């Protein structure tokens, strides 16, 4: 954790006051003034004010005020830890206003690690910490947006532009095929549940991002192994803000108001082209065309408005530091009817007792989230729906236009194959949820009076959520009478996460051998419990679809330890070991051991480098570790389970039909996956760290990879079994550079750049080598049931596109159904398919810059993705003539039909695979600061900042689709990411 300047100075306030200089000799006059922080304009207590060349001095009070006797010819020196000192001649002045700037070169940064913290300069693993000053400015969607593009090797891709949408987060790629690839989140020391919360798109949306003090990302196994069986995909530590000892009352208020707009629409045929196309296919279709000119996409999207308010109050009351905060957010989505409204509150106290031997850190967070989910299926319907038809034919709910089929006798029935009216899909459906979440944590750290080198810690945590939701389809909706449709659904979920963690830390300065030792050992118990119920029915058909209640739980019991040893303050060793016991596996496989080791060498402390003044930091890091993955989607995968079929898989016996109960395939010896990681890193800094950065190279190998393999028919109702059989490798490198080219009192310019390359390869998928086994089909696409476009195959990256090589005519137009005969057998079939590109970028780059000129500030951050590929499923499904006039209804096509003229779907054609490399400017922010607005009236500080931000500002790409950034590489029905203009104001008092 990076120490906040305010926290640092006030923790030392008492010591500074006691040790402050006293006036020892008479001077000619008394001068006074105020010393303030250049960042927030607040008075700095405890600043040393000394008459240069003498022992005469004093220190500032709690508000930064001082008074001292000095001669006119003397010079005053203002200094405080963490700030740049200033020397000011007295002259004729009697009143001074001194502004001190942060001296980041001299302030040792401290980063949070698992079950403790360490000086950044002493870290042996690949650890990156970002504080509030480094976050993306004005980010408003979700907490993870604060660090998008900021950390090398960390990819964050939102699921779309829906309010509260989840994001896919990958640290150095994925280490699994069928288990989760999400990192472990630890919030204020408590690991949170990775299971989805019903009715909540993003589990982090219950955190007030204004409460977050630091994000710390543990990337390599030497840093993550302390979390054992859940750390194969990295660990993200989130620390929230606290009050500071000795802090005067501070009030912070911030408000944001935003407007989001659709950036672009899918390019479909206009009415003229559409009419011409239908006439060319079937002249009789002209009689079924309407007279309207409806842009269905514009009918379902809108400008969306949002507001967010944050209030934080912190201070110290009778030696008890505290912070209380509140947040209210209300955000509409650009897809009509979508909205999120949330209210979040938090309270934290951090007192110390018994001469600071006992430190308490306890808090509670309360969140209430109300969601209105829009039917995202309306997006695809809007692309396909006949543009010549009106939205409504009548004025009531039943008046929405829908396609009917007329038989030979003249009877009309609703066409169940036709797309539904997209406007009706939004207007006639209410999908709402309410989620309440309560999180409490308590930590006590006691430094033994009789043995102060030992500190004993106790951590207790409780995370509880309750969600419920209803989905109601108006009975007048044309498709409400479809047999498979639920017109009413109600669901409830309750989740509990309990934590007990106890550990002891021994810290000893071994001065006789120029060493320091820091050892830690502990025990942890965590219990996850979940209960779900749901009921559903089709009220039109009076058909009950209620499913059985579901209840589950799992335990994790762990022992762990770590030893940090430093010799001569430049050779550092770290060893960690964790043993996890998980209830998710059978006896014999329940426990696993996860070790790690790391070495760091501060080369700049060596005699042959120490005298190079330009070199500030040069540290070599070597790391090794083993981590696990036990988030495999089930709590008891080793037990035989009999599962009931749904209402549409009934078994007939005579004239009666029954719901069968059938056994699922299971492996009683299933266990967790294990990932072994090697890491080599180099941290560097020049010119007092005004130019700094790091280089990392890593290799990771996952063994006991979970994969579905074929089993003999008849051994189960399924011929596929999930078991530990595979191996997967990742390797890559990362570069991070930060620079401070200009730093003066009036002008500051900062730059940040990071680059990451990761490649993965599957090296085993089956127990035995099968030369005829081509891989496992993945990557479902629209267009036909069961169609896929990707494979997981040995020798290739995960989710590699598996396609056929399109043949083109002399004009460059694809020839329908003609593909290369790659195996030269004279037959074009699936054997001619080939493994091509994959969705993951070859190189990811993040960049940012911030400038401050007097009271103005400017920030910009963005990303570059090189070599990511996207399959255009919107066109492969909707740019085929057979889709324009099928099964008794008419439908629109995307404009790509003009390029291909395909009559049938050519789903395997690599014509639809595109290089979707892009550059995005995620955020541009301009602000102005008003300082000391009321100081001359009240002697108090009120600082005001006003700013304007544009989010998702610029996208540069050759990809013709709506957005080139799609995690799985299949572009089919994503909720578009909007461009957002945001106005904000923040006040500090």
C-alpha positions, 0 to 999 in steps of 0.5 A, a space after each residue: 500500500 502506498 502511504 498517503 502523505 496525509 497519513 504519514 505526516 499525522 502519524 508522526 505529528 505527536 513525535 514531531 511536536 515533542 521534538 520540535 525546536 524551541 525559541 532559544 534566543 531573542 530575535 528582532 521581529 515575529 513572523 507567522 504564516 501557513 504551510 499547505 499541501 500542494 496537492 489538496 491545499 490543506 494545512 500541514 501539521 508538524 512541519 519543521 520551521 527553522 532559522 537557517 544556521 541556528 537552533 531556533 525553530 518551531 513546528 506548525 499546528 494542526 491547521 498548518 499555522 506557525 509563528 517564529 521570531 527571526 531577523 530580517 536578514 535570516 532565512 527560514 527553512 521549511 521541511 517535513 518528511 515526504 515533502 521537498 524542503 524550501 528556504 525562504 528569506 525573511 526580508 520585510 515580510 511578516 506573513 508567509 504562505 508556504 506551499 510544499 510539494 510531495 517528494 516521492 523520491 524520498 518517501 518509501 512506498 509500502 505495498 500490501 501483500 498477502 497477510 501483511 505489507 512490505 516496502 516496495 523497494 524490498 518486494 521480491 515478487 511481481 507486485 504492482 500497486 496503484 493508489 488514488 493518484 494513479 487511478 483513471 480519472 473520472 471513471 464512472 462505470 465500475 471499480 475495475 475501470 479505475 485501473 484499465 490499461 494501467 498495469 502490464 499484463 492485466 487485461 480488463 474487458 467489459 461485457 458491454 455498455 449495460 449499466 453495472 456490466 461485468 468485466 472479464 479480467 485476466 492476469 497474464 492470460 488464462 491458466 484453465 479451460 473449464 475452471 474459472 480464469 478470474 483472479 482472486 479478489 481480496 477486499 480489506 483482507 477478506 477473500 470474496 466468493 467467486 460465484 455469481 450473485 443472481 440479479 447482479 451483473 458485476 460483483 464489484 458494483 457493491 463497492 463504492 469506488 470513491 472508498 478505494 485507496 489502493 489496488 494491488 495486483 499480485 502477478 507471479 506465483 512467488 507473490 500469489 502462492 500465499 493464497 494457495 489453491 485460488 491463486 493460479 490466475 493472480 490476486 487483486 487486493 483492494 484496500 479502502 480508505 481509513 481515517 488518520 490519527 490526529 486528523 482534523 475533521 475533513 469533509 469530501 463531496 463529489 458529484 458526477 452527471 453524465 450523458 451516454 450516447 450510441 456511437 454507431 449502429 450495425 450497418 443494415 440495408 435501408 428501405 430502398 435496398 431492402 425492397 429491391 432485394 426482396 423483389 429480386 428473391 420473390 415478387 410475391 413478397 412485395 405484397 407483404 411489405 409495409 409502407 413504413 420506414 422504421 430504423 429499428 436500432 434507433 427505436 430501441 436505443 436512446 441517450 442515457 443520463 446518469 448521476 452519482 454522489 459521494 460524501 466522505 467524512 473522516 477525522 479523529 475523535 478522542 484518539 479514534 480515527 474514523 471514516 464514514 462515507 455514502 454513495 448514490 448512483 442512478 444510471 440509465 442504459 442506452 438500451 431502453 428500459 435498462 437502469 441501475 440504481 445503487 446506494 452504498 454506505 461504509 464506516 470504518 474505525 482504526 483506533 490504537 490502544 496500550 501505547 499503540 501495541 494494539 491496533 484495531 481496524 474494523 468496518 462495515 459496508 452496506 449496499 443496495 442495488 436495484 437493476 432493471 435489465 433490458 432484453 438484450 435479444 432486442 438488439 439482434 431482432 432490431 438488426 433483422 426486423 423488416 424495416 417497412 413495418 410499423 412498430 404498432 398496428 394498434 394502440 394497445 399492448 397487443 398492437 405491436 406488429 408481429 409476423 403471422 403465417 397464413 395456411 391454404 385455408 386462410 387461417 393465420 397463426 403466429 410465426 414462431 420462427 420469426 424475430 420478435 418485435 424489438 420494441 415490444 421485447 423491451 416495452 412488454 417485459 420487466 426484468 428487475 432485481 434487488 440485491 442487498 449486501 452487507 460486509 463486515 470485517 474486524 482485524 486486531 493486531 497486538 504487538 506483545 508487550 513482553 516480546 515486541 518483536 512478535 505481533 499476533 493478528 486476528 481477522 474476522 470477516 462476514 459477507 452476506 448477500 440476499 437477492 431476489 428478482 422477477 421477470 414478467 412478460 406481458 400476457 399480450 406479448 405475441 410470443 407469450 403463448 410459445 410453449 417454451 416461454 416463461 411469462 413469469 419467473 421469480 428467483 431468490 438467492 442467499 449467500 454467506 461467506 465467513 472468515 476466521 484468520 489468525 497469524 503471528 509475525 516475528 520481526 527482528 533486526 539482526 544488526 550483528 550480521 547485517 540482516 533482518 528477519 520477518 517470519 509469519 505463520 497462520 491458520 485460516 478457515 473460510 465457509 461459503 454457503 448458498 441457497 437458491 429458489 426459483 419458480 416459473 410458469 407460462 400464465 397464458 398456457 397455465 404451465 408450471 416450470 418451477 425448478 427444485 430449490 438448490 442449496 450448497 456449501 464448501 469449506 476451505 481450511 488452510 495453514 500458511 507461512 512466509 519468511 522474508 530475510 534480508 542481508 546487507 539491505 540488498 540481498 533478499 529472500 522470500 519463502 512461502 508455503 500454504 496447505 489448503 484443504 478443500 471440501 470440494 474434493 474427496 478424501 485423499 485429494 482434499 489437501 494440497 501444498 503450494 510452495 514458492 521462493 523468490 530472490 531479489 538483489 538491489 544491484 544499485 547498492 553494490 559498490 560498483 554501481 553505488 556512485 553512479 548518481 544517475 542510477 536510483 534503483 536497479 533490482 533483480 527479481 527471481 521467482 518460483 511458485 506453485 498455485 492451485 485452482 479449485 473454482 471448478 464450478 461445482 461444490 461436490 464434483 466427486 459425488 454421483 448425482 442424479 439430475 431431473 430433466 426439464 419439461 421439454 425432455 420427457 420420456 414417453 411410455 405408452 400414451 403417458 409422458 414422464 420426467 426422467 431422472 438420469 445420472 451425471 458422469 462424475 470422477 471420484 478422483 477429481 482434484 484441483 489444477 496446479 500452475 507452476 510459474 517462473 518469473 525473472 524481473 528487473 526494476 529500474 530507476 534513474 534521475 531520482 526515479 523520475 524515470 522508472 519502470 520494470 521488465 518481467 519475463 515469465 513461464 507458467 505451466 498448468 497440470 492436471 488441467 480439467 477437460 471433458 474426455 470421451 467415455 464409453 457409451 452406456 457407462 452413463 447417459 452422457 459420453 463426456 466426463 470432466 476429469 484431470 488430464 490436460 496441460 497448458 503453458 503460458 509465457 510472456 514478457 511485460 514492460 512498464 515505464 513511468 516518467 516525470 519529464 517536468 516538475 516545477 511549482 507551476 507545471 507538472 507532466 507525468 507519463 506512463 506506458 506499459 506493454 505486455 505479450 502473452 502466448 499460451 499453448 495447450 500441450 495435452 488434452 487426453 489420457 492417451 494420444 489419439 491421432 484422429 482427435 482434432 480437439 474440442 469444439 468451443 465458441 458457439 455462434 448464432 445461425 444454427 443449433 450447435 454451430 461452433 467456430 473455435 477449438 481447443 486443440 493440442 499445439 494451439 492457443 485456447 479458443 483458436 479459430 477453426 475454419 475453412 480457407 475461402 476462395 475468391 474470384 478475380 475481382 476479390 469477391 468470395 465464391 460461395 461454397 468454394 474452399 481450398 482443398 488443403 489436404 489435396 484429396 479432391 473432396 472439400 469437407 471438414 478435413 480441409 479446415 485449419 487452425 488460424 488465429 485466436 482472439 487474444 492480442 499478441 501485444 497489449 499496450 496501455 498509456 497515460 499522461 497527466 499535466 498540471 499547470 497552475 490550477 488546471 489539470 489534464 489527463 488522458 489514458 488509452 490502450 492499444 491492442 495488436 493482433 486480436 482477431 474477431 469473427 463477425 457472426 452478425 454478418 455470417 448469420 444475417 448476410 445470407 439471402 436465405 435469411 431474408 425470405 424464410 419460413 413465411 416471414 421477411 427479414 432484413 440483412 446486414 449490408 455485407 450481403 452486397 460484398 458476398 451475395 451468399 445465398 446460404 450460410 457460410 459459417 466456416 468461411 475465414 472471410 468472416 475472420 478479421 484482424 480487429 487491432 485497435 487503439 482506444 482513448 478511454 478517457 480524456 479529462 480537463 479540470 480546474 481547481 479553486 483553492 482557499 475559497 473561504 479561507 479569508 472569511 473563516 480561516 478554514 480551507 475549502 477547495 473545489 475542483 470542476 472537471 469535464 470528461 469524455 469516456 470511450 472517446 476515440 476508437 481507431 480500427 480497421 474492423 467494420 463491426 461496432 466494437 473491436 474489443 470482444 473478449 471471446 472474439 465472437 461478435 454477435 449480440 453485445 450491448 454496445 459500449 456508449 460514448 459518455 460525456 461526464 461533468 463533475 465537481 468535488 469539494 474538500 473542506 
